[in-house]
Amino acid sequence: MAPATRTERPPSPEQPRSTERPGNSRRSRTAERSRTSGRPPSLIGAVWRSTVGKKAVMAATGLIMLAYLVAHMLGNLKVFFGAGEFNHYGHWIRTIGEPFLHHEWFLWIARTGLTAAVVLHGVAAYQLSRRDRAARPRSYERKRRRAGYATRTMRWGGVILALFIVWHILDLTTLTVNPHAEEGRPYENLVASFDRPPVTALYIVAMLALGLHIRHGFWSAARTLGANSPRLDRVFKVLANGLAALLTCGFIAVPVGVMSGVVS
């Protein structure tokens, strides 16, 4: 009897393991879509999709918001000069640009630009956080050192500030949640708002979160925009601490002034 023969299959070549990182894979998919569509990727789209581009957007929008906060704090401090001075300031910001601009046009242009900056800042921060987690090895999660308090609370600080902004608009802009507010009387509306201890407590907590956010964010923005030398790093850390302390104290001074009776 002839021995049974067995047909052996030729060894199949091993499939090479992909060593492509999540960021590289994302860029490859983007390039593939561009080749398929026949259109080169736009410069704005390419910048936004890159990690460096998102960090630059965060830095630029953060500086825009910081400039607004400085101006807003200086305006708020006019409350210590009395009702006439503060109400005049409230009227003035609604008439900037007249007669070239209509009444409150400048204010709405500023609000629109600020809203766009806040949205871009938040979206870029969220996407960078997800990208960083996707690219981080699990072993790094177990072995990495604990970050500083401000760094670890940046995400929750941003959430607190976003919720506070919504409340603040409803309280002192639309006057929806301020039962004693009257249209056209910003000084009286501010005093009526901070006469409520829960509102004052909420405001102070939000301003402390803002200070921590500025302290870390300003220094991070400076590094993103090129201040990477040891000397500049120390300078911007001092500036970040000073700005955070100045803005926090400046904003908190107003509700404290109302609660203590200095502003009434």
Buried (B, 14 or more C-beta within 10 A) or exposed (E): EEEEEEEEEEEEEEEEEEEEEBBEEBBEEBEEEBEEEEEEBEEEEBBBBBBEBBBBBBBBBBBBBBEBBBEBBEBBBBBEEEBEEBBBBBEEBBBBEEEEBEEBBBBEEBEEEBEEBBEBBBBBBEBBEEBEEEEEEEEEEEEEEEEEEBEEBBEEBBEBBEEBBEBBBEBBEEBEBBEEBEEEBBBBBBBBBBBBEEBBEBBBEBBBBBBBBBBBBBBBBBBBBEBEEEEEEEEBBEBBBEBBEBBBEBBBBBBBBBBEEEBE
